[in-house]
Amino acid sequence: MEEGCPRRRADEFLETRDARALAKARKRFMKAHGRVFWILGVMQYFWYRNDKRREAFVSICRDPDVQRLTWEAYMNKELVRADPMAHVRIFFKDLAHLLRLASP
């Protein structure tokens, strides 16, 4: 097993009861995937501020591009850059919702 892998760290914690083993595993995980969680936090802060924005966000989530990119990001725990045009389409759809040119 790799030195820093989470399972090894969990085993180390169970043997020693030293929480630093888990902190090391979390640090490695956040180094690898922290940007995704930061972006999700920004999105949550913005889109969940009030009911109107939440409704707009739900509407945006019906979009096939959003669903596909979200699923890929969720499965791989990293941002998806494979389809730049999907990001452009999503940007303009988001903008339309924000400017209330599209209904929720």
C-alpha positions as a printed NumPy array, in Angstrom:
array([[  0.   ,   0.   ,   0.   ],
       [  1.243,   3.504,  -0.81 ],
       [  2.687,   5.462,   2.146],
       [  0.157,   8.296,   2.095],
       [ -2.926,   6.423,   0.975],
       [ -6.033,   7.045,   3.105],
       [ -6.472,   3.38 ,   3.984],
       [ -2.962,   3.139,   5.357],
       [ -3.55 ,   6.309,   7.368],
       [ -6.852,   4.94 ,   8.703],
       [ -5.114,   1.691,   9.689],
       [ -2.379,   3.71 ,  11.391],
       [ -4.999,   5.68 ,  13.332],
       [ -6.783,   2.49 ,  14.436],
       [ -3.505,   1.031,  15.676],
       [ -2.141,   4.134,  17.412],
       [ -5.242,   6.282,  18.078],
       [ -3.09 ,   9.199,  16.892],
       [ -5.365,  11.664,  15.068],
       [ -2.394,  13.117,  13.194],
       [ -2.575,  10.108,  10.883],
       [ -6.047,  11.177,   9.773],
       [ -4.966,  14.803,   9.436],
       [ -2.244,  13.716,   7.008],
       [ -4.778,  11.791,   4.917],
       [ -7.13 ,  14.79 ,   4.852],
       [ -4.288,  17.111,   3.873],
       [ -3.367,  14.913,   0.911],
       [ -6.996,  14.606,  -0.144],
       [ -7.562,  18.377,   0.025],
       [ -4.348,  19.042,  -1.88 ],
       [ -5.617,  16.813,  -4.667],
       [ -9.293,  17.856,  -4.621],
       [ -9.576,  21.092,  -2.642],
       [-10.234,  23.304,  -5.671],
       [-13.442,  21.414,  -6.451],
       [-14.711,  21.927,  -2.902],
       [-13.759,  25.618,  -2.996],
       [-15.736,  26.141,  -6.22 ],
       [-18.71 ,  24.26 ,  -4.775],
       [-18.574,  26.515,  -1.717],
       [-18.616,  29.637,  -3.887],
       [-21.533,  28.264,  -5.879],
       [-23.437,  27.406,  -2.711],
       [-22.828,  30.87 ,  -1.268],
       [-24.094,  32.53 ,  -4.429],
       [-26.986,  30.3  ,  -5.539],
       [-28.447,  29.467,  -2.112],
       [-28.774,  33.045,  -0.872],
       [-32.529,  33.267,  -1.43 ],
       [-35.472,  31.334,  -2.85 ],
       [-35.364,  33.009,  -6.282],
       [-31.731,  32.068,  -6.803],
       [-32.348,  28.529,  -5.577],
       [-35.197,  28.168,  -8.083],
       [-32.961,  29.49 , -10.871],
       [-30.245,  27.045,  -9.831],
       [-32.673,  24.128,  -9.937],
       [-33.68 ,  25.204, -13.428],
       [-30.048,  25.381, -14.523],
       [-29.473,  21.87 , -13.164],
       [-32.016,  20.494, -15.641],
       [-29.577,  21.291, -18.443],
       [-27.916,  18.203, -19.994],
       [-24.501,  19.926, -20.141],
       [-24.689,  20.776, -16.447],
       [-25.75 ,  17.248, -15.562],
       [-22.981,  15.632, -17.608],
       [-20.188,  17.912, -16.366],
       [-21.406,  17.659, -12.776],
       [-21.501,  13.864, -12.96 ],
       [-17.997,  13.704, -14.437],
       [-16.655,  16.084, -11.783],
       [-18.383,  14.095,  -9.031],
       [-17.043,  10.757, -10.243],
       [-13.473,  11.983, -10.787],
       [-13.32 ,  14.561,  -7.95 ],
       [-11.819,  17.088, -10.347],
       [-12.983,  19.874, -12.586],
       [-13.956,  18.851, -16.097],
       [-12.193,  20.67 , -18.915],
       [-12.931,  18.221, -21.715],
       [-15.721,  20.181, -23.42 ],
       [-15.05 ,  23.945, -23.522],
       [-18.21 ,  24.651, -25.534],
       [-20.343,  23.074, -22.807],
       [-18.846,  25.562, -20.358],
       [-19.62 ,  28.433, -22.74 ],
       [-23.228,  27.257, -23.149],
       [-23.635,  26.93 , -19.392],
       [-22.164,  30.396, -18.814],
       [-24.681,  32.035, -21.141],
       [-27.574,  30.04 , -19.699],
       [-26.508,  31.088, -16.186],
       [-26.288,  34.68 , -17.326],
       [-29.78 ,  34.49 , -18.809],
       [-31.127,  33.205, -15.498],
       [-29.326,  35.889, -13.521],
       [-30.682,  38.631, -15.786],
       [-34.122,  37.   , -15.613],
       [-34.206,  36.484, -19.368],
       [-34.999,  32.815, -18.676],
       [-37.696,  31.646, -16.324],
       [-36.992,  29.09 , -13.566]])
